[in-house]
Amino acid sequence: MGVTNKPSKVSEQGRAWVEIDLAALSHNAAQLRSMMPERCELMAVVKTDAYGHGARRVSEHLQGEGVKSFAVATVGEGVKLREYGIEGEIIVLGYTSRKDAGFLKDFRLTQLIFDGAHAKALDETGNDINVHIAIDTGMHREGIAASDLSEIESVFKCGRLAVEGLSTHLASSDSLDPDDIRFTNEQIERFFLTADVLKCKGYNVGKLHLQASYGFLNYPDVKSGYIRAGIALYGVMSHDEETRAKLALKPVLALKAIVAQVRWIAAGESVSYGRTFTAVKPLRLATVCIGYADGAPRHMSGNGGFCLIRGRKAPIVGRICMDLLLADVTGIEDVEPCDVATLIGRDGNEEIRCEDFARASGTISNEILCRLGNRLPRIYV
């Protein structure tokens, strides 16, 4: 027999979900733009599905706020933005091979060039492509060494490539350790010296950009063409909260899940896989419908992780499972199935920042946000 009274679709929130505050996103974009030097543009970094926030809605919203430049990691991400109706410049920060060069041309994407061989390979495809050149000033991840002027010039000489900018990435701009500050200043000096030498040789270097979120926040006086704002745009910092608070940035994302069951366990009983947690007194536990498959790292078990239920802190106990976790709600009155557990966000007077969640997970906020599972619906408020 068939199922009767079947709902038309699964509820929007379901068992666990992500909430995105678009007003907070607007606020953060405005805050960052207000601090930028004259003639400097905000480049919204929306790679990895806008750090888990949903690239389509985030990009559409920011475009409506007047943002005209976006950055992605892959040519596929760039193509999707164009299909969503995103105009303006879209720069692909990751490597694109020659077999995908046609997409760069057809979808008007700007490619970051890694080295002379990369430029030559794209040039030989016969596609007219706008590019920025990555200059390696000390991070040694990608780009042409700042001292290798002949290889940099070889990119300008590629007939099918139009150089519209130079870029570098600062390795330690998030650190205020004196040695890291010295290293960052050396990178900045090296980058602008290279640009000046090229200009003296008659090359139009286009727009210069070297600051991501921390590079801008800790070195705001650097004069550049773009600020590549990623994590700060979403109201979160990678590992410290003081900078975010100082700028009055607002968290855009909250992570929530439903309580499925509440039970008492006796003293001496163990909890979850591996029996890593044993109750020393009777405890009341809530089963929460979220797990490591959704982006709640297994490492958070036993490392200070907690969630908020009815505006109170509930420690996570026992190993986090693929789809579920357990929270100690012994001291929280009236917890029952269908209550909402908040893992990132505010509930009443309590708040869990993404930085807190990341710290308990032994990582940085960027990784937490990018690993939130695809089965979590994004709800825009």
C-alpha positions in Angstrom: 0.0 0.0 0.0 1.2 3.5 -0.7 1.9 6.1 1.9 -1.0 8.4 2.5 -1.0 12.1 3.7 2.6 12.4 2.4 4.0 16.0 2.9 4.9 17.9 -0.3 8.5 18.3 0.8 10.8 17.9 3.7 10.6 20.8 6.2 13.1 23.6 5.4 14.9 23.3 8.7 14.7 19.5 9.1 17.1 18.0 11.6 19.9 20.5 11.4 20.4 23.7 9.5 22.5 26.8 8.9 21.0 30.3 9.3 22.5 33.2 7.3 21.9 36.8 8.4 22.1 38.9 5.2 21.7 42.1 7.2 24.9 41.2 9.0 26.6 40.5 5.7 25.6 44.0 4.5 26.9 45.5 7.7 30.3 43.8 7.4 30.7 44.8 3.8 29.9 48.4 4.6 32.3 48.4 7.6 35.2 47.1 5.5 34.5 49.5 2.6 34.4 52.5 5.0 38.0 51.7 6.1 39.5 51.2 2.6 41.9 53.7 1.1 40.6 55.9 -1.7 40.2 54.1 -5.1 40.4 50.7 -3.4 37.7 48.2 -4.1 36.2 45.4 -2.0 36.8 42.0 -3.7 34.4 39.6 -2.0 36.0 36.1 -1.7 33.2 33.6 -2.2 35.2 30.5 -2.8 34.1 27.2 -1.3 30.5 28.1 -1.5 31.2 31.5 0.2 32.9 29.8 3.1 29.8 27.6 3.6 27.4 30.6 3.5 26.0 29.8 0.1 27.8 31.4 -2.9 24.7 32.2 -4.9 22.7 34.1 -2.3 25.8 35.8 -0.8 27.1 37.0 -4.2 23.6 38.1 -5.3 23.2 40.1 -2.1 26.6 41.7 -2.3 26.1 42.6 -5.9 22.9 44.3 -4.8 25.1 46.2 -2.3 27.3 47.5 -5.1 30.2 45.0 -4.9 31.6 44.6 -8.4 34.6 42.2 -7.8 34.5 38.6 -6.6 37.1 35.9 -6.1 36.7 32.1 -6.4 39.1 29.2 -6.2 38.1 27.3 -9.3 36.9 27.9 -12.8 33.8 25.9 -12.1 33.0 28.2 -9.2 33.4 31.2 -11.5 31.1 29.7 -14.2 28.4 29.1 -11.6 28.6 32.8 -10.5 28.0 33.9 -14.1 25.1 31.5 -14.4 23.7 33.0 -11.3 23.8 36.4 -13.0 26.8 37.8 -11.3 28.4 40.6 -13.3 31.6 42.6 -12.8 35.0 40.9 -12.4 35.4 37.4 -11.2 39.0 36.3 -10.6 39.9 32.6 -10.3 42.6 32.4 -7.6 43.3 28.7 -8.2 45.0 26.9 -11.0 43.2 26.5 -14.3 44.6 24.0 -16.9 44.7 24.7 -20.6 41.8 22.3 -21.2 39.5 24.6 -19.3 40.8 27.8 -20.9 37.7 28.2 -23.0 35.6 28.6 -20.0 37.8 31.5 -18.9 37.1 33.3 -22.2 33.4 32.3 -22.6 32.4 33.3 -19.1 34.6 36.4 -18.9 36.7 35.1 -15.9 40.0 36.6 -14.9 42.7 34.0 -14.2 45.5 34.3 -11.7 48.7 33.2 -13.4 51.0 30.9 -11.3 54.1 31.0 -13.5 55.5 31.4 -17.0 54.6 27.9 -18.0 51.0 28.4 -16.9 50.8 31.6 -18.9 52.3 29.9 -22.0 49.9 27.0 -21.7 46.9 29.3 -21.6 48.2 31.5 -24.3 48.7 28.6 -26.7 45.0 27.7 -26.5 44.2 30.8 -28.7 41.7 32.1 -26.2 41.8 35.8 -25.2 42.0 35.8 -21.4 42.3 38.5 -18.8 44.9 37.6 -16.2 46.5 38.8 -13.0 50.1 37.6 -12.2 50.8 36.0 -8.9 54.1 37.3 -7.5 55.9 35.1 -4.9 57.2 37.5 -2.2 58.0 34.8 0.4 55.0 32.5 0.9 56.3 30.1 -1.7 52.9 28.6 -2.4 52.3 29.9 -6.0 53.5 32.6 -8.2 56.7 33.9 -10.0 59.5 34.9 -7.7 59.6 38.7 -7.3 63.3 38.6 -8.3 62.6 36.8 -11.6 61.7 39.7 -13.8 62.4 37.9 -17.0 59.7 35.3 -16.2 57.3 37.9 -15.1 57.9 39.8 -18.3 57.2 36.7 -20.3 53.6 36.8 -19.2 53.2 40.3 -20.5 54.6 39.1 -23.9 51.9 36.4 -24.3 49.7 37.7 -27.1 46.4 36.3 -26.0 46.8 37.3 -22.3 45.8 40.7 -21.1 47.5 41.5 -17.8 45.2 43.5 -15.6 46.8 43.2 -12.2 49.6 41.8 -9.9 48.9 39.9 -6.8 50.7 38.4 -3.8 49.7 36.7 -0.6 51.0 37.6 2.8 52.1 34.5 4.8 51.9 35.9 8.4 49.8 39.0 8.3 47.5 37.5 11.0 50.4 37.6 13.5 51.6 40.6 15.5 54.8 38.8 16.6 57.7 41.2 15.8 59.4 38.7 13.6 56.2 38.1 11.6 55.6 41.8 11.3 59.2 42.2 9.9 58.6 39.4 7.4 55.2 40.8 6.3 56.8 44.3 5.8 59.5 42.7 3.7 56.9 41.0 1.6 55.0 44.3 1.1 58.2 46.1 0.1 59.3 43.3 -2.3 55.9 43.4 -4.0 55.7 47.1 -4.6 59.4 47.2 -5.7 58.7 44.6 -8.3 55.6 46.6 -9.5 57.7 49.8 -9.7 60.5 48.1 -11.7 57.9 46.8 -14.2 56.3 50.2 -14.5 59.7 51.8 -15.1 60.2 49.2 -18.0 57.0 50.4 -19.6 54.5 47.7 -18.5 51.0 48.6 -17.4 50.7 46.4 -14.2 47.0 47.2 -13.7 45.6 46.9 -10.1 47.8 45.7 -7.3 46.4 43.5 -4.5 48.1 41.8 -1.6 45.8 42.0 1.4 43.4 39.4 2.4 41.3 39.9 5.6 44.2 40.0 8.1 46.5 41.8 5.7 44.0 44.6 5.5 43.0 44.7 9.2 46.6 44.7 10.5 48.1 46.7 7.6 45.3 49.2 6.7 47.6 51.9 5.4 48.9 49.9 2.4 47.6 51.4 -0.8 46.3 48.7 -3.1 43.6 48.3 -5.7 41.6 45.5 -4.1 41.1 44.1 -0.6 40.4 40.4 -0.9 38.0 40.1 2.0 37.1 36.5 2.9 36.7 35.5 6.5 36.2 39.1 7.8 33.4 39.6 5.4 31.5 36.9 7.2 32.0 38.5 10.6 34.5 35.9 11.8 38.2 35.8 12.4 40.5 32.8 11.8 41.6 32.4 15.4 41.2 35.6 17.4 38.2 37.6 18.4 39.7 40.9 19.5 40.2 42.2 15.9 36.6 41.3 14.9 35.2 43.0 18.0 37.3 46.1 17.4 35.8 46.4 14.0 32.3 45.7 15.2 31.9 42.9 12.6 28.8 40.8 13.0 28.7 37.0 12.6 26.6 36.1 9.5 26.2 32.4 10.2 24.5 30.3 12.9 24.5 26.5 13.1 21.5 24.8 14.8 20.0 21.4 15.3 16.9 19.7 16.8 16.9 17.7 20.0 15.6 14.2 19.2 15.5 12.5 22.6 16.1 13.2 26.3 17.1 10.4 28.8 18.6 9.9 32.2 21.7 7.7 32.7 22.9 6.4 36.0 26.3 7.0 37.6 28.9 4.5 36.2 27.2 4.3 32.8 29.2 5.1 29.7 28.2 7.1 26.6 28.6 6.8 22.8 31.3 5.0 20.8 34.4 3.7 22.6 32.9 4.4 26.0 35.2 7.4 26.3 32.9 9.2 28.8 31.5 7.7 32.0 29.0 9.5 34.2 30.2 10.0 37.8 26.6 10.9 38.9 23.2 10.6 37.3 23.0 12.7 34.2 20.2 13.9 31.8 21.4 13.7 28.2 19.9 15.2 25.1 20.5 13.5 21.7 21.1 16.3 19.2 20.6 15.7 15.4 24.0 16.8 14.1 27.3 15.0 13.7 30.7 15.0 12.0 29.0 14.4 8.6 27.5 17.9 9.0 30.7 19.5 10.1 30.7 19.1 13.9 34.3 17.7 14.2 34.7 14.5 16.1 37.7 16.1 17.8 35.4 18.4 19.7 34.3 15.5 21.9 35.9 15.9 25.3 37.7 19.1 24.4 35.5 21.8 25.8 32.8 21.7 23.2 29.3 22.7 24.1 26.0 23.8 22.6 23.2 26.1 23.8 19.8 24.7 24.7 17.1 27.0 26.2 19.7 29.7 26.5 22.0 27.6 28.7 25.4 25.9 28.0 25.2 22.1 27.6 28.6 20.3 27.4 29.0 17.8 24.6 29.8 14.4 26.1 31.1 11.2 24.5 32.3 10.8 21.0 30.5 12.8 18.3 28.9 10.4 15.8 28.3 10.8 12.1 24.8 12.1 12.5 24.3 12.7 16.2 25.9 14.0 19.4 25.0 14.0 23.1 24.8 17.0 25.3 24.6 17.1 29.1 21.4 19.0 30.0 21.2 17.9 33.7 21.1 21.5 35.0 18.7 22.8 32.3 15.0 22.5 33.1 12.3 21.2 30.8 14.5 20.2 27.8 12.4 18.1 25.5 12.4 16.7 21.9 12.2 19.4 19.2 14.0 22.0 21.3 16.7 23.8 19.3 20.4 23.3 20.1 22.7 26.1 18.9 26.2 25.1 18.1 27.3 28.4 16.6 25.2 31.5 17.3 23.2 33.2 20.0 20.5 31.8 22.3 19.2 34.2 24.9 22.1 35.9 26.7 24.6 33.2 25.7 26.6 33.0 22.5 28.9 30.5 20.9 31.2 32.2 18.3 32.6 30.3 15.4 36.0 31.0 16.9 34.9 29.2 20.1 33.6 26.3 18.1 36.9 26.1 16.1 39.0 26.3 19.3 37.2 23.3 20.8 37.7 21.5 17.5 41.5 22.2 17.4 41.3 24.2 14.2 40.5 27.6 12.7 37.2 29.2 11.9 37.9 29.0 8.1 38.0 25.3 8.2 34.9 24.9 10.3 32.8 27.1 7.9 34.1 25.5 4.8 33.4 22.0 6.0 29.7 22.5 7.0 28.0 19.7 5.2 25.9 20.0 2.0 23.0 18.3 3.6 22.5 21.3 6.0 19.9 23.6 4.4 20.9 27.3 4.3 18.1 29.5 5.6 18.4 33.2 4.8 17.0 35.6 7.3 
